[in-house]
Amino acid sequence: MTVRVPPRTETRARGVKRQESLSHGRGISVVLAILAVIGIFHVLIMIGIEGYRAYRTRETVRQLEGRVDALEREHETLRVVVEHGDDPLYREQLARSLGYIFPNETRVVTYPNNR
């Protein structure tokens, strides 16, 4: 036995299913759009954070290079001292630059005239 459904009811049932699937598809689209906006916002924040890290790293490298240059200059000065460490005249000059005098010498302190 075959039951025929009138075409009108069949079309109406299809229309209801189409509307339900369209509204379901719109809901998914809205969710996907929200997720995309959140994702874009997250990517922008991460780009900003990485840019800040790169800036701080460059600044740190610049400071460390300055310290290395200062240490290299100090090393060169100390190397000269070590090279001339056996020379008695150099040692005397070095001691005098630090304010030392021989026991039989007298220290004379002078002031500028404009004082």
Biopython code that builds the backbone (N, CA, C, O; Angstrom):
import numpy as np
from Bio.PDB.StructureBuilder import StructureBuilder

atoms = [
    (1, "MET", "N", (0.823, -1.153, 0.000)),
    (1, "MET", "CA", (0.000, 0.000, 0.000)),
    (1, "MET", "C", (0.883, 1.237, 0.000)),
    (1, "MET", "O", (1.838, 1.308, 0.774)),
    (2, "THR", "N", (0.607, 2.151, -0.796)),
    (2, "THR", "CA", (1.382, 3.377, -0.947)),
    (2, "THR", "C", (0.536, 4.556, -0.493)),
    (2, "THR", "O", (-0.645, 4.696, -0.812)),
    (3, "VAL", "N", (1.203, 5.370, 0.252)),
    (3, "VAL", "CA", (0.517, 6.579, 0.712)),
    (3, "VAL", "C", (1.181, 7.748, 0.018)),
    (3, "VAL", "O", (2.402, 7.908, 0.026)),
    (4, "ARG", "N", (0.372, 8.512, -0.547)),
    (4, "ARG", "CA", (0.896, 9.704, -1.217)),
    (4, "ARG", "C", (0.718, 10.915, -0.329)),
    (4, "ARG", "O", (-0.336, 11.153, 0.260)),
    (5, "VAL", "N", (1.777, 11.651, -0.264)),
    (5, "VAL", "CA", (1.718, 12.894, 0.503)),
    (5, "VAL", "C", (1.428, 13.992, -0.503)),
    (5, "VAL", "O", (2.062, 14.064, -1.556)),
    (6, "PRO", "N", (0.502, 14.816, -0.186)),
    (6, "PRO", "CA", (0.199, 15.873, -1.148)),
    (6, "PRO", "C", (1.428, 16.781, -1.361)),
    (6, "PRO", "O", (2.173, 17.049, -0.418)),
    (7, "PRO", "N", (1.626, 17.237, -2.560)),
    (7, "PRO", "CA", (2.793, 18.050, -2.875)),
    (7, "PRO", "C", (2.910, 19.294, -1.998)),
    (7, "PRO", "O", (4.010, 19.756, -1.695)),
    (8, "ARG", "N", (1.816, 19.797, -1.617)),
    (8, "ARG", "CA", (1.819, 21.007, -0.815)),
    (8, "ARG", "C", (2.497, 20.761, 0.531)),
    (8, "ARG", "O", (3.321, 21.577, 0.943)),
    (9, "THR", "N", (2.194, 19.705, 1.211)),
    (9, "THR", "CA", (2.767, 19.364, 2.499)),
    (9, "THR", "C", (4.252, 19.064, 2.337)),
    (9, "THR", "O", (5.062, 19.465, 3.172)),
    (10, "GLU", "N", (4.605, 18.371, 1.282)),
    (10, "GLU", "CA", (5.996, 18.025, 1.027)),
    (10, "GLU", "C", (6.835, 19.298, 0.837)),
    (10, "GLU", "O", (7.947, 19.396, 1.357)),
    (11, "THR", "N", (6.305, 20.253, 0.102)),
    (11, "THR", "CA", (7.021, 21.497, -0.132)),
    (11, "THR", "C", (7.121, 22.299, 1.163)),
    (11, "THR", "O", (8.133, 22.936, 1.456)),
    (12, "ARG", "N", (6.071, 22.244, 1.895)),
    (12, "ARG", "CA", (6.092, 22.986, 3.155)),
    (12, "ARG", "C", (7.127, 22.368, 4.097)),
    (12, "ARG", "O", (7.844, 23.110, 4.769)),
    (13, "ALA", "N", (7.229, 21.078, 4.169)),
    (13, "ALA", "CA", (8.198, 20.403, 5.027)),
    (13, "ALA", "C", (9.615, 20.721, 4.568)),
    (13, "ALA", "O", (10.497, 20.949, 5.395)),
    (14, "ARG", "N", (9.838, 20.740, 3.266)),
    (14, "ARG", "CA", (11.163, 21.088, 2.749)),
    (14, "ARG", "C", (11.509, 22.533, 3.094)),
    (14, "ARG", "O", (12.651, 22.832, 3.445)),
    (15, "GLY", "N", (10.547, 23.413, 2.999)),
    (15, "GLY", "CA", (10.766, 24.832, 3.312)),
    (15, "GLY", "C", (11.143, 25.023, 4.767)),
    (15, "GLY", "O", (12.017, 25.831, 5.085)),
    (16, "VAL", "N", (10.492, 24.288, 5.651)),
    (16, "VAL", "CA", (10.802, 24.394, 7.077)),
    (16, "VAL", "C", (12.211, 23.882, 7.335)),
    (16, "VAL", "O", (12.963, 24.491, 8.096)),
    (17, "LYS", "N", (12.576, 22.755, 6.699)),
    (17, "LYS", "CA", (13.921, 22.214, 6.867)),
    (17, "LYS", "C", (14.964, 23.185, 6.314)),
    (17, "LYS", "O", (16.033, 23.349, 6.903)),
    (18, "ARG", "N", (14.662, 23.822, 5.199)),
    (18, "ARG", "CA", (15.595, 24.783, 4.618)),
    (18, "ARG", "C", (15.788, 25.972, 5.555)),
    (18, "ARG", "O", (16.911, 26.437, 5.749)),
    (19, "GLN", "N", (14.703, 26.458, 6.129)),
    (19, "GLN", "CA", (14.811, 27.596, 7.044)),
    (19, "GLN", "C", (15.618, 27.214, 8.285)),
    (19, "GLN", "O", (16.424, 28.003, 8.777)),
    (20, "GLU", "N", (15.393, 25.997, 8.785)),
    (20, "GLU", "CA", (16.151, 25.555, 9.949)),
    (20, "GLU", "C", (17.635, 25.426, 9.608)),
    (20, "GLU", "O", (18.489, 25.835, 10.395)),
    (21, "SER", "N", (17.948, 24.858, 8.437)),
    (21, "SER", "CA", (19.351, 24.709, 8.059)),
    (21, "SER", "C", (19.977, 26.066, 7.768)),
    (21, "SER", "O", (21.157, 26.267, 8.053)),
    (22, "LEU", "N", (19.204, 27.017, 7.200)),
    (22, "LEU", "CA", (19.740, 28.350, 6.955)),
    (22, "LEU", "C", (20.014, 29.076, 8.263)),
    (22, "LEU", "O", (21.057, 29.714, 8.406)),
    (23, "SER", "N", (19.105, 28.990, 9.207)),
    (23, "SER", "CA", (19.332, 29.661, 10.491)),
    (23, "SER", "C", (20.474, 28.985, 11.243)),
    (23, "SER", "O", (21.235, 29.649, 11.945)),
    (24, "HIS", "N", (20.594, 27.670, 11.100)),
    (24, "HIS", "CA", (21.710, 26.952, 11.720)),
    (24, "HIS", "C", (23.023, 27.374, 11.053)),
    (24, "HIS", "O", (24.020, 27.570, 11.748)),
    (25, "GLY", "N", (23.046, 27.516, 9.755)),
    (25, "GLY", "CA", (24.226, 27.966, 9.015)),
    (25, "GLY", "C", (24.597, 29.395, 9.375)),
    (25, "GLY", "O", (25.781, 29.721, 9.462)),
    (26, "ARG", "N", (23.598, 30.259, 9.586)),
    (26, "ARG", "CA", (23.870, 31.645, 9.993)),
    (26, "ARG", "C", (24.485, 31.683, 11.385)),
    (26, "ARG", "O", (25.373, 32.493, 11.653)),
    (27, "GLY", "N", (24.022, 30.819, 12.262)),
    (27, "GLY", "CA", (24.585, 30.754, 13.613)),
    (27, "GLY", "C", (26.045, 30.348, 13.581)),
    (27, "GLY", "O", (26.880, 30.906, 14.293)),
    (28, "ILE", "N", (26.333, 29.372, 12.748)),
    (28, "ILE", "CA", (27.727, 28.936, 12.610)),
    (28, "ILE", "C", (28.566, 30.057, 12.012)),
    (28, "ILE", "O", (29.708, 30.264, 12.422)),
    (29, "SER", "N", (28.013, 30.777, 11.051)),
    (29, "SER", "CA", (28.741, 31.891, 10.440)),
    (29, "SER", "C", (29.046, 32.981, 11.473)),
    (29, "SER", "O", (30.138, 33.549, 11.477)),
    (30, "VAL", "N", (28.096, 33.263, 12.330)),
    (30, "VAL", "CA", (28.305, 34.282, 13.355)),
    (30, "VAL", "C", (29.403, 33.835, 14.321)),
    (30, "VAL", "O", (30.276, 34.620, 14.691)),
    (31, "VAL", "N", (29.348, 32.572, 14.719)),
    (31, "VAL", "CA", (30.373, 32.044, 15.627)),
    (31, "VAL", "C", (31.747, 32.103, 14.960)),
    (31, "VAL", "O", (32.728, 32.501, 15.587)),
    (32, "LEU", "N", (31.814, 31.710, 13.705)),
    (32, "LEU", "CA", (33.089, 31.758, 12.991)),
    (32, "LEU", "C", (33.595, 33.188, 12.840)),
    (32, "LEU", "O", (34.796, 33.432, 12.952)),
    (33, "ALA", "N", (32.696, 34.134, 12.589)),
    (33, "ALA", "CA", (33.102, 35.536, 12.467)),
    (33, "ALA", "C", (33.644, 36.052, 13.798)),
    (33, "ALA", "O", (34.646, 36.767, 13.821)),
    (34, "ILE", "N", (32.999, 35.701, 14.895)),
    (34, "ILE", "CA", (33.473, 36.121, 16.215)),
    (34, "ILE", "C", (34.855, 35.518, 16.495)),
    (34, "ILE", "O", (35.754, 36.202, 16.983)),
    (35, "LEU", "N", (35.006, 34.241, 16.184)),
    (35, "LEU", "CA", (36.302, 33.602, 16.383)),
    (35, "LEU", "C", (37.383, 34.242, 15.514)),
    (35, "LEU", "O", (38.527, 34.379, 15.947)),
    (36, "ALA", "N", (37.029, 34.629, 14.303)),
    (36, "ALA", "CA", (38.002, 35.284, 13.426)),
    (36, "ALA", "C", (38.425, 36.637, 13.998)),
    (36, "ALA", "O", (39.607, 36.980, 13.967)),
    (37, "VAL", "N", (37.469, 37.402, 14.519)),
    (37, "VAL", "CA", (37.793, 38.707, 15.114)),
    (37, "VAL", "C", (38.692, 38.513, 16.334)),
    (37, "VAL", "O", (39.676, 39.233, 16.506)),
    (38, "ILE", "N", (38.355, 37.545, 17.172)),
    (38, "ILE", "CA", (39.188, 37.261, 18.347)),
    (38, "ILE", "C", (40.585, 36.814, 17.905)),
    (38, "ILE", "O", (41.582, 37.222, 18.501)),
    (39, "GLY", "N", (40.660, 35.990, 16.879)),
    (39, "GLY", "CA", (41.947, 35.531, 16.368)),
    (39, "GLY", "C", (42.790, 36.677, 15.837)),
    (39, "GLY", "O", (43.992, 36.734, 16.096)),
    (40, "ILE", "N", (42.174, 37.587, 15.100)),
    (40, "ILE", "CA", (42.894, 38.743, 14.571)),
    (40, "ILE", "C", (43.406, 39.611, 15.719)),
    (40, "ILE", "O", (44.547, 40.072, 15.694)),
    (41, "PHE", "N", (42.558, 39.832, 16.721)),
    (41, "PHE", "CA", (42.956, 40.611, 17.890)),
    (41, "PHE", "C", (44.143, 39.947, 18.587)),
    (41, "PHE", "O", (45.095, 40.621, 18.981)),
    (42, "HIS", "N", (44.082, 38.639, 18.735)),
    (42, "HIS", "CA", (45.171, 37.895, 19.368)),
    (42, "HIS", "C", (46.459, 38.014, 18.565)),
    (42, "HIS", "O", (47.527, 38.211, 19.145)),
    (43, "VAL", "N", (46.380, 37.901, 17.270)),
    (43, "VAL", "CA", (47.564, 38.022, 16.406)),
    (43, "VAL", "C", (48.177, 39.416, 16.536)),
    (43, "VAL", "O", (49.399, 39.550, 16.603)),
    (44, "LEU", "N", (47.337, 40.455, 16.573)),
    (44, "LEU", "CA", (47.855, 41.820, 16.716)),
    (44, "LEU", "C", (48.563, 42.008, 18.051)),
    (44, "LEU", "O", (49.609, 42.655, 18.117)),
    (45, "ILE", "N", (48.003, 41.452, 19.100)),
    (45, "ILE", "CA", (48.645, 41.542, 20.415)),
    (45, "ILE", "C", (49.987, 40.816, 20.390)),
    (45, "ILE", "O", (50.976, 41.332, 20.911)),
    (46, "MET", "N", (50.031, 39.640, 19.799)),
    (46, "MET", "CA", (51.275, 38.876, 19.742)),
    (46, "MET", "C", (52.337, 39.601, 18.907)),
    (46, "MET", "O", (53.518, 39.567, 19.255)),
    (47, "ILE", "N", (51.940, 40.243, 17.830)),
    (47, "ILE", "CA", (52.886, 41.020, 17.025)),
    (47, "ILE", "C", (53.446, 42.171, 17.860)),
    (47, "ILE", "O", (54.644, 42.449, 17.815)),
    (48, "GLY", "N", (52.581, 42.835, 18.615)),
    (48, "GLY", "CA", (53.039, 43.915, 19.488)),
    (48, "GLY", "C", (54.012, 43.423, 20.541)),
    (48, "GLY", "O", (55.033, 44.066, 20.787)),
    (49, "ILE", "N", (53.717, 42.304, 21.161)),
    (49, "ILE", "CA", (54.595, 41.742, 22.188)),
    (49, "ILE", "C", (55.947, 41.383, 21.584)),
    (49, "ILE", "O", (56.988, 41.698, 22.162)),
    (50, "GLU", "N", (55.940, 40.732, 20.437)),
    (50, "GLU", "CA", (57.201, 40.348, 19.806)),
    (50, "GLU", "C", (58.002, 41.568, 19.356)),
    (50, "GLU", "O", (59.231, 41.563, 19.427)),
    (51, "GLY", "N", (57.314, 42.610, 18.896)),
    (51, "GLY", "CA", (58.007, 43.843, 18.537)),
    (51, "GLY", "C", (58.678, 44.472, 19.750)),
    (51, "GLY", "O", (59.813, 44.940, 19.667)),
    (52, "TYR", "N", (57.970, 44.482, 20.879)),
    (52, "TYR", "CA", (58.546, 45.022, 22.116)),
    (52, "TYR", "C", (59.744, 44.193, 22.559)),
    (52, "TYR", "O", (60.758, 44.747, 22.985)),
    (53, "ARG", "N", (59.637, 42.880, 22.464)),
    (53, "ARG", "CA", (60.766, 42.013, 22.828)),
    (53, "ARG", "C", (61.971, 42.278, 21.929)),
    (53, "ARG", "O", (63.107, 42.311, 22.404)),
    (54, "ALA", "N", (61.730, 42.462, 20.653)),
    (54, "ALA", "CA", (62.834, 42.745, 19.724)),
    (54, "ALA", "C", (63.493, 44.078, 20.079)),
    (54, "ALA", "O", (64.718, 44.195, 20.052)),
    (55, "TYR", "N", (62.679, 45.080, 20.410)),
    (55, "TYR", "CA", (63.213, 46.389, 20.805)),
    (55, "TYR", "C", (64.070, 46.256, 22.059)),
    (55, "TYR", "O", (65.186, 46.772, 22.102)),
    (56, "ARG", "N", (63.559, 45.567, 23.084)),
    (56, "ARG", "CA", (64.305, 45.391, 24.333)),
    (56, "ARG", "C", (65.598, 44.601, 24.092)),
    (56, "ARG", "O", (66.628, 44.893, 24.700)),
    (57, "THR", "N", (65.542, 43.610, 23.212)),
    (57, "THR", "CA", (66.739, 42.820, 22.910)),
    (57, "THR", "C", (67.789, 43.696, 22.241)),
    (57, "THR", "O", (68.970, 43.613, 22.578)),
    (58, "ARG", "N", (67.371, 44.536, 21.294)),
    (58, "ARG", "CA", (68.319, 45.444, 20.633)),
    (58, "ARG", "C", (68.953, 46.397, 21.645)),
    (58, "ARG", "O", (70.155, 46.654, 21.588)),
    (59, "GLU", "N", (68.139, 46.925, 22.576)),
    (59, "GLU", "CA", (68.660, 47.826, 23.595)),
    (59, "GLU", "C", (69.663, 47.111, 24.502)),
    (59, "GLU", "O", (70.707, 47.668, 24.840)),
    (60, "THR", "N", (69.347, 45.898, 24.885)),
    (60, "THR", "CA", (70.251, 45.127, 25.739)),
    (60, "THR", "C", (71.558, 44.836, 25.014)),
    (60, "THR", "O", (72.633, 44.942, 25.604)),
    (61, "VAL", "N", (71.474, 44.473, 23.752)),
    (61, "VAL", "CA", (72.684, 44.200, 22.956)),
    (61, "VAL", "C", (73.521, 45.467, 22.855)),
    (61, "VAL", "O", (74.745, 45.408, 22.977)),
    (62, "ARG", "N", (72.880, 46.610, 22.634)),
    (62, "ARG", "CA", (73.602, 47.879, 22.527)),
    (62, "ARG", "C", (74.326, 48.193, 23.833)),
    (62, "ARG", "O", (75.483, 48.613, 23.813)),
    (63, "GLN", "N", (73.651, 47.990, 24.976)),
    (63, "GLN", "CA", (74.280, 48.249, 26.269)),
    (63, "GLN", "C", (75.456, 47.299, 26.500)),
    (63, "GLN", "O", (76.514, 47.716, 26.972)),
    (64, "LEU", "N", (75.267, 46.036, 26.170)),
    (64, "LEU", "CA", (76.341, 45.064, 26.373)),
    (64, "LEU", "C", (77.531, 45.342, 25.468)),
    (64, "LEU", "O", (78.676, 45.149, 25.876)),
    (65, "GLU", "N", (77.276, 45.793, 24.244)),
    (65, "GLU", "CA", (78.384, 46.149, 23.359)),
    (65, "GLU", "C", (79.169, 47.322, 23.923)),
    (65, "GLU", "O", (80.394, 47.361, 23.807)),
    (66, "GLY", "N", (78.476, 48.279, 24.534)),
    (66, "GLY", "CA", (79.155, 49.400, 25.185)),
    (66, "GLY", "C", (80.030, 48.930, 26.335)),
    (66, "GLY", "O", (81.155, 49.400, 26.503)),
    (67, "ARG", "N", (79.504, 47.997, 27.126)),
    (67, "ARG", "CA", (80.294, 47.452, 28.230)),
    (67, "ARG", "C", (81.508, 46.692, 27.717)),
    (67, "ARG", "O", (82.591, 46.782, 28.296)),
    (68, "VAL", "N", (81.333, 45.943, 26.633)),
    (68, "VAL", "CA", (82.455, 45.199, 26.052)),
    (68, "VAL", "C", (83.529, 46.168, 25.572)),
    (68, "VAL", "O", (84.718, 45.932, 25.783)),
    (69, "ASP", "N", (83.113, 47.263, 24.925)),
    (69, "ASP", "CA", (84.090, 48.262, 24.463)),
    (69, "ASP", "C", (84.866, 48.849, 25.639)),
    (69, "ASP", "O", (86.084, 49.009, 25.561)),
    (70, "ALA", "N", (84.167, 49.172, 26.730)),
    (70, "ALA", "CA", (84.835, 49.726, 27.909)),
    (70, "ALA", "C", (85.817, 48.715, 28.495)),
    (70, "ALA", "O", (86.929, 49.076, 28.880)),
    (71, "LEU", "N", (85.409, 47.463, 28.562)),
    (71, "LEU", "CA", (86.295, 46.432, 29.101)),
    (71, "LEU", "C", (87.508, 46.208, 28.199)),
    (71, "LEU", "O", (88.604, 45.945, 28.694)),
    (72, "GLU", "N", (87.324, 46.311, 26.888)),
    (72, "GLU", "CA", (88.461, 46.163, 25.975)),
    (72, "GLU", "C", (89.460, 47.308, 26.153)),
    (72, "GLU", "O", (90.672, 47.097, 26.100)),
    (73, "ARG", "N", (88.938, 48.531, 26.367)),
    (73, "ARG", "CA", (89.840, 49.668, 26.613)),
    (73, "ARG", "C", (90.605, 49.466, 27.921)),
    (73, "ARG", "O", (91.807, 49.720, 27.996)),
    (74, "GLU", "N", (89.888, 49.004, 28.953)),
    (74, "GLU", "CA", (90.545, 48.743, 30.231)),
    (74, "GLU", "C", (91.587, 47.623, 30.091)),
    (74, "GLU", "O", (92.665, 47.691, 30.681)),
    (75, "HIS", "N", (91.257, 46.614, 29.319)),
    (75, "HIS", "CA", (92.195, 45.508, 29.087)),
    (75, "HIS", "C", (93.462, 46.015, 28.409)),
    (75, "HIS", "O", (94.569, 45.610, 28.764)),
    (76, "GLU", "N", (93.296, 46.898, 27.440)),
    (76, "GLU", "CA", (94.460, 47.451, 26.738)),
    (76, "GLU", "C", (95.337, 48.249, 27.707)),
    (76, "GLU", "O", (96.563, 48.150, 27.663)),
    (77, "THR", "N", (94.710, 49.035, 28.577)),
    (77, "THR", "CA", (95.464, 49.802, 29.566)),
    (77, "THR", "C", (96.238, 48.868, 30.494)),
    (77, "THR", "O", (97.416, 49.092, 30.775)),
    (78, "LEU", "N", (95.570, 47.830, 30.960)),
    (78, "LEU", "CA", (96.228, 46.885, 31.862)),
    (78, "LEU", "C", (97.322, 46.086, 31.153)),
    (78, "LEU", "O", (98.330, 45.728, 31.763)),
    (79, "ARG", "N", (97.124, 45.812, 29.884)),
    (79, "ARG", "CA", (98.144, 45.109, 29.119)),
    (79, "ARG", "C", (99.414, 45.944, 29.034)),
    (79, "ARG", "O", (100.518, 45.412, 29.140)),
    (80, "VAL", "N", (99.259, 47.257, 28.841)),
    (80, "VAL", "CA", (100.417, 48.158, 28.796)),
    (80, "VAL", "C", (101.127, 48.147, 30.152)),
    (80, "VAL", "O", (102.357, 48.136, 30.204)),
    (81, "VAL", "N", (100.365, 48.149, 31.244)),
    (81, "VAL", "CA", (100.964, 48.104, 32.579)),
    (81, "VAL", "C", (101.762, 46.820, 32.756)),
    (81, "VAL", "O", (102.880, 46.847, 33.270)),
    (82, "VAL", "N", (101.195, 45.697, 32.333)),
    (82, "VAL", "CA", (101.876, 44.412, 32.472)),
    (82, "VAL", "C", (103.142, 44.375, 31.607)),
    (82, "VAL", "O", (104.174, 43.865, 32.042)),
    (83, "GLU", "N", (103.065, 44.910, 30.399)),
    (83, "GLU", "CA", (104.237, 44.907, 29.519)),
    (83, "GLU", "C", (105.390, 45.711, 30.100)),
    (83, "GLU", "O", (106.553, 45.342, 29.941)),
    (84, "HIS", "N", (105.063, 46.822, 30.782)),
    (84, "HIS", "CA", (106.102, 47.697, 31.329)),
    (84, "HIS", "C", (106.305, 47.466, 32.826)),
    (84, "HIS", "O", (106.942, 48.284, 33.490)),
    (85, "GLY", "N", (105.786, 46.387, 33.359)),
    (85, "GLY", "CA", (105.870, 46.114, 34.790)),
    (85, "GLY", "C", (107.292, 45.955, 35.289)),
    (85, "GLY", "O", (107.561, 46.220, 36.461)),
    (86, "ASP", "N", (108.201, 45.533, 34.440)),
    (86, "ASP", "CA", (109.600, 45.339, 34.848)),
    (86, "ASP", "C", (110.420, 46.626, 34.754)),
    (86, "ASP", "O", (111.536, 46.680, 35.271)),
    (87, "ASP", "N", (109.898, 47.639, 34.118)),
    (87, "ASP", "CA", (110.626, 48.897, 33.928)),
    (87, "ASP", "C", (110.487, 49.763, 35.186)),
    (87, "ASP", "O", (109.376, 50.170, 35.527)),
    (88, "PRO", "N", (111.598, 50.052, 35.881)),
    (88, "PRO", "CA", (111.503, 50.837, 37.125)),
    (88, "PRO", "C", (111.024, 52.271, 36.887)),
    (88, "PRO", "O", (110.321, 52.829, 37.730)),
    (89, "LEU", "N", (111.387, 52.868, 35.767)),
    (89, "LEU", "CA", (110.926, 54.235, 35.482)),
    (89, "LEU", "C", (109.408, 54.276, 35.259)),
    (89, "LEU", "O", (108.738, 55.207, 35.705)),
    (90, "TYR", "N", (108.879, 53.279, 34.578)),
    (90, "TYR", "CA", (107.427, 53.227, 34.350)),
    (90, "TYR", "C", (106.691, 53.043, 35.685)),
    (90, "TYR", "O", (105.664, 53.678, 35.925)),
    (91, "ARG", "N", (107.220, 52.177, 36.543)),
    (91, "ARG", "CA", (106.582, 51.963, 37.845)),
    (91, "ARG", "C", (106.622, 53.234, 38.687)),
    (91, "ARG", "O", (105.662, 53.555, 39.388)),
    (92, "GLU", "N", (107.734, 53.951, 38.614)),
    (92, "GLU", "CA", (107.824, 55.218, 39.362)),
    (92, "GLU", "C", (106.799, 56.221, 38.839)),
    (92, "GLU", "O", (106.125, 56.892, 39.620)),
    (93, "GLN", "N", (106.686, 56.320, 37.530)),
    (93, "GLN", "CA", (105.720, 57.242, 36.924)),
    (93, "GLN", "C", (104.293, 56.847, 37.318)),
    (93, "GLN", "O", (103.467, 57.710, 37.612)),
    (94, "LEU", "N", (104.012, 55.559, 37.321)),
    (94, "LEU", "CA", (102.694, 55.071, 37.705)),
    (94, "LEU", "C", (102.409, 55.397, 39.175)),
    (94, "LEU", "O", (101.306, 55.831, 39.510)),
    (95, "ALA", "N", (103.388, 55.193, 40.044)),
    (95, "ALA", "CA", (103.212, 55.496, 41.464)),
    (95, "ALA", "C", (103.021, 56.991, 41.684)),
    (95, "ALA", "O", (102.191, 57.395, 42.497)),
    (96, "ARG", "N", (103.774, 57.806, 40.975)),
    (96, "ARG", "CA", (103.626, 59.260, 41.120)),
    (96, "ARG", "C", (102.255, 59.730, 40.626)),
    (96, "ARG", "O", (101.681, 60.663, 41.187)),
    (97, "SER", "N", (101.728, 59.087, 39.576)),
    (97, "SER", "CA", (100.386, 59.472, 39.093)),
    (97, "SER", "C", (99.302, 59.118, 40.115)),
    (97, "SER", "O", (98.208, 59.682, 40.091)),
    (98, "LEU", "N", (99.618, 58.178, 41.014)),
    (98, "LEU", "CA", (98.680, 57.812, 42.075)),
    (98, "LEU", "C", (98.905, 58.638, 43.348)),
    (98, "LEU", "O", (98.175, 58.484, 44.328)),
    (99, "GLY", "N", (99.929, 59.523, 43.329)),
    (99, "GLY", "CA", (100.158, 60.411, 44.462)),
    (99, "GLY", "C", (101.238, 59.956, 45.415)),
    (99, "GLY", "O", (101.408, 60.574, 46.466)),
    (100, "TYR", "N", (101.967, 58.923, 45.109)),
    (100, "TYR", "CA", (103.037, 58.445, 45.982)),
    (100, "TYR", "C", (104.301, 59.263, 45.753)),
    (100, "TYR", "O", (104.548, 59.753, 44.651)),
    (101, "ILE", "N", (105.115, 59.405, 46.833)),
    (101, "ILE", "CA", (106.405, 60.082, 46.738)),
    (101, "ILE", "C", (107.437, 59.247, 47.481)),
    (101, "ILE", "O", (107.085, 58.372, 48.272)),
    (102, "PHE", "N", (108.718, 59.523, 47.222)),
    (102, "PHE", "CA", (109.807, 58.841, 47.926)),
    (102, "PHE", "C", (109.885, 59.385, 49.354)),
    (102, "PHE", "O", (109.432, 60.499, 49.620)),
    (103, "PRO", "N", (110.458, 58.602, 50.270)),
    (103, "PRO", "CA", (110.521, 59.051, 51.664)),
    (103, "PRO", "C", (111.321, 60.339, 51.863)),
    (103, "PRO", "O", (111.014, 61.107, 52.774)),
    (104, "ASN", "N", (112.312, 60.588, 51.057)),
    (104, "ASN", "CA", (113.132, 61.787, 51.240)),
    (104, "ASN", "C", (112.589, 62.996, 50.474)),
    (104, "ASN", "O", (113.243, 64.039, 50.452)),
    (105, "GLU", "N", (111.432, 62.890, 49.853)),
    (105, "GLU", "CA", (110.857, 64.000, 49.076)),
    (105, "GLU", "C", (109.809, 64.725, 49.922)),
    (105, "GLU", "O", (109.247, 64.163, 50.862)),
    (106, "THR", "N", (109.564, 65.974, 49.567)),
    (106, "THR", "CA", (108.553, 66.788, 50.241)),
    (106, "THR", "C", (107.455, 67.097, 49.237)),
    (106, "THR", "O", (107.719, 67.468, 48.093)),
    (107, "ARG", "N", (106.226, 66.938, 49.686)),
    (107, "ARG", "CA", (105.088, 67.229, 48.807)),
    (107, "ARG", "C", (104.785, 68.717, 48.866)),
    (107, "ARG", "O", (104.709, 69.312, 49.941)),
    (108, "VAL", "N", (104.614, 69.299, 47.704)),
    (108, "VAL", "CA", (104.282, 70.719, 47.606)),
    (108, "VAL", "C", (102.926, 70.805, 46.905)),
    (108, "VAL", "O", (102.750, 70.293, 45.799)),
    (109, "VAL", "N", (101.989, 71.451, 47.558)),
    (109, "VAL", "CA", (100.643, 71.604, 46.993)),
    (109, "VAL", "C", (100.477, 73.057, 46.617)),
    (109, "VAL", "O", (100.695, 73.934, 47.452)),
    (110, "THR", "N", (100.099, 73.335, 45.396)),
    (110, "THR", "CA", (99.882, 74.707, 44.937)),
    (110, "THR", "C", (98.441, 74.872, 44.509)),
    (110, "THR", "O", (97.780, 73.925, 44.082)),
    (111, "TYR", "N", (97.977, 76.092, 44.635)),
    (111, "TYR", "CA", (96.612, 76.421, 44.229)),
    (111, "TYR", "C", (96.676, 77.385, 43.061)),
    (111, "TYR", "O", (97.647, 78.130, 42.931)),
    (112, "PRO", "N", (95.675, 77.387, 42.220)),
    (112, "PRO", "CA", (95.681, 78.350, 41.100)),
    (112, "PRO", "C", (95.576, 79.795, 41.623)),
    (112, "PRO", "O", (95.061, 80.034, 42.715)),
    (113, "ASN", "N", (96.060, 80.729, 40.842)),
    (113, "ASN", "CA", (96.065, 82.155, 41.231)),
    (113, "ASN", "C", (94.662, 82.724, 41.294)),
    (113, "ASN", "O", (94.427, 83.637, 42.086)),
    (114, "ASN", "N", (93.747, 82.254, 40.531)),
    (114, "ASN", "CA", (92.414, 82.849, 40.455)),
    (114, "ASN", "C", (91.517, 82.409, 41.610)),
    (114, "ASN", "O", (90.318, 82.687, 41.585)),
    (115, "ARG", "N", (92.042, 81.756, 42.582)),
    (115, "ARG", "CA", (91.230, 81.255, 43.696)),
    (115, "ARG", "C", (91.052, 82.266, 44.751)),
    (115, "ARG", "O", (90.393, 82.000, 45.757)),
]
sb = StructureBuilder()
sb.init_structure("model")
sb.init_model(0)
sb.init_chain("A")
sb.init_seg("    ")
for serial, (resi, resn, name, xyz) in enumerate(atoms, 1):
    if name == "N":
        sb.init_residue(resn, " ", resi, " ")
    sb.init_atom(name, np.array(xyz, "f"), 0.0, 1.0, " ", f" {name:<3s}", serial, name[0])
structure = sb.get_structure()
